[in-house]
Amino acid sequence: DTGIESKTTLVVIDNHTSSIIGSSRFYDVQTLKYELAIGFTFLTRSHWGGSFNNEMKTLMLKHAFTWAEKVWFHVGKDNHRSRKALDKIGAKLSHIEPRVINGSTIDHCFYYVNK
C-alpha cells in the first residue's frame, strides 16, 4: 500500500518555518506479538544531519511503546546514512535478509528497539 492508503503516515513539519520537511510511517503492525515497524522515512536534504530525524524517531518510538514491546526498522544494507542514524538512537542490528520493495529484491538490515 502507499503511505496515504496505510493511514499511518505522519507528516514532518519544521515548526520554525511551518514547512513540510518529510514523512514517516508505522507499518507491519503485529498486535499479537506487540511489535510494529517504523520506516519509509524521508526528510528534505536541507534537514539531513541535524536533530530532525532523531527527534522524529524518538517521538514515534514513544508513541509506539504505549502498547508495543518491540519496534523494528528495515534499512537497505547499503544505506549507510540511515544505518548510522539508527545506531545513534540505540537500535540493535538483528539480521540481514532480502525484502521485496516495489518489485525489486534488496538486502535489508533489520534493526530493533525494545521498550
Contacts in CASP RR format, 6 or more apart in sequence:
PFRMAT RR
TARGET T0000
AUTHOR 0000-0000-0000
METHOD contacts of the structure
MODEL  1
DTGIESKTTLVVIDNHTSSIIGSSRFYDVQTLKYELAIGFTFLTRSHWGG
SFNNEMKTLMLKHAFTWAEKVWFHVGKDNHRSRKALDKIGAKLSHIEPRV
INGSTIDHCFYYVNK
3 9 0 8 1.000
3 23 0 8 1.000
3 25 0 8 1.000
3 40 0 8 1.000
6 25 0 8 1.000
6 26 0 8 1.000
6 27 0 8 1.000
8 25 0 8 1.000
8 26 0 8 1.000
8 27 0 8 1.000
8 29 0 8 1.000
9 23 0 8 1.000
9 24 0 8 1.000
9 25 0 8 1.000
9 40 0 8 1.000
10 23 0 8 1.000
10 24 0 8 1.000
10 25 0 8 1.000
10 56 0 8 1.000
10 60 0 8 1.000
11 20 0 8 1.000
11 22 0 8 1.000
11 23 0 8 1.000
12 20 0 8 1.000
12 21 0 8 1.000
12 22 0 8 1.000
12 23 0 8 1.000
12 24 0 8 1.000
12 43 0 8 1.000
12 52 0 8 1.000
12 56 0 8 1.000
13 19 0 8 1.000
13 20 0 8 1.000
13 21 0 8 1.000
14 21 0 8 1.000
14 47 0 8 1.000
14 52 0 8 1.000
21 43 0 8 1.000
21 44 0 8 1.000
21 46 0 8 1.000
21 47 0 8 1.000
21 52 0 8 1.000
22 41 0 8 1.000
22 42 0 8 1.000
22 43 0 8 1.000
22 44 0 8 1.000
22 47 0 8 1.000
23 40 0 8 1.000
23 41 0 8 1.000
23 42 0 8 1.000
24 38 0 8 1.000
24 39 0 8 1.000
24 40 0 8 1.000
24 41 0 8 1.000
24 42 0 8 1.000
24 56 0 8 1.000
24 57 0 8 1.000
24 60 0 8 1.000
25 38 0 8 1.000
25 39 0 8 1.000
25 40 0 8 1.000
25 41 0 8 1.000
26 36 0 8 1.000
26 37 0 8 1.000
26 38 0 8 1.000
26 39 0 8 1.000
26 60 0 8 1.000
26 64 0 8 1.000
27 36 0 8 1.000
27 37 0 8 1.000
27 38 0 8 1.000
27 39 0 8 1.000
27 40 0 8 1.000
28 35 0 8 1.000
28 36 0 8 1.000
28 37 0 8 1.000
28 72 0 8 1.000
29 35 0 8 1.000
29 36 0 8 1.000
30 36 0 8 1.000
33 70 0 8 1.000
34 67 0 8 1.000
34 68 0 8 1.000
34 69 0 8 1.000
34 70 0 8 1.000
35 68 0 8 1.000
35 69 0 8 1.000
35 70 0 8 1.000
35 71 0 8 1.000
35 72 0 8 1.000
36 64 0 8 1.000
36 68 0 8 1.000
36 71 0 8 1.000
36 72 0 8 1.000
37 71 0 8 1.000
37 72 0 8 1.000
37 73 0 8 1.000
37 74 0 8 1.000
38 57 0 8 1.000
38 60 0 8 1.000
38 61 0 8 1.000
38 64 0 8 1.000
38 71 0 8 1.000
38 72 0 8 1.000
38 73 0 8 1.000
39 73 0 8 1.000
39 74 0 8 1.000
41 53 0 8 1.000
41 56 0 8 1.000
41 57 0 8 1.000
41 82 0 8 1.000
43 52 0 8 1.000
43 53 0 8 1.000
43 56 0 8 1.000
47 53 0 8 1.000
48 81 0 8 1.000
53 85 0 8 1.000
54 85 0 8 1.000
54 88 0 8 1.000
54 89 0 8 1.000
57 85 0 8 1.000
57 89 0 8 1.000
58 89 0 8 1.000
61 71 0 8 1.000
61 89 0 8 1.000
61 113 0 8 1.000
64 71 0 8 1.000
65 71 0 8 1.000
65 115 0 8 1.000
68 115 0 8 1.000
69 114 0 8 1.000
69 115 0 8 1.000
70 112 0 8 1.000
70 113 0 8 1.000
70 114 0 8 1.000
70 115 0 8 1.000
71 112 0 8 1.000
71 113 0 8 1.000
72 110 0 8 1.000
72 111 0 8 1.000
72 112 0 8 1.000
73 86 0 8 1.000
73 91 0 8 1.000
73 110 0 8 1.000
73 111 0 8 1.000
73 112 0 8 1.000
73 113 0 8 1.000
74 99 0 8 1.000
74 108 0 8 1.000
74 109 0 8 1.000
74 110 0 8 1.000
74 111 0 8 1.000
75 82 0 8 1.000
75 83 0 8 1.000
75 86 0 8 1.000
75 108 0 8 1.000
75 109 0 8 1.000
75 111 0 8 1.000
76 82 0 8 1.000
76 83 0 8 1.000
76 106 0 8 1.000
76 107 0 8 1.000
76 108 0 8 1.000
76 109 0 8 1.000
77 96 0 8 1.000
77 106 0 8 1.000
77 107 0 8 1.000
77 108 0 8 1.000
77 109 0 8 1.000
83 109 0 8 1.000
83 111 0 8 1.000
86 111 0 8 1.000
89 113 0 8 1.000
90 113 0 8 1.000
91 111 0 8 1.000
91 112 0 8 1.000
91 113 0 8 1.000
92 111 0 8 1.000
92 112 0 8 1.000
92 113 0 8 1.000
93 109 0 8 1.000
93 110 0 8 1.000
93 111 0 8 1.000
94 110 0 8 1.000
94 111 0 8 1.000
94 112 0 8 1.000
95 109 0 8 1.000
95 110 0 8 1.000
96 107 0 8 1.000
96 108 0 8 1.000
96 109 0 8 1.000
96 110 0 8 1.000
97 107 0 8 1.000
97 108 0 8 1.000
97 110 0 8 1.000
98 105 0 8 1.000
98 106 0 8 1.000
98 107 0 8 1.000
98 108 0 8 1.000
99 105 0 8 1.000
99 106 0 8 1.000
99 107 0 8 1.000
99 108 0 8 1.000
100 106 0 8 1.000
END
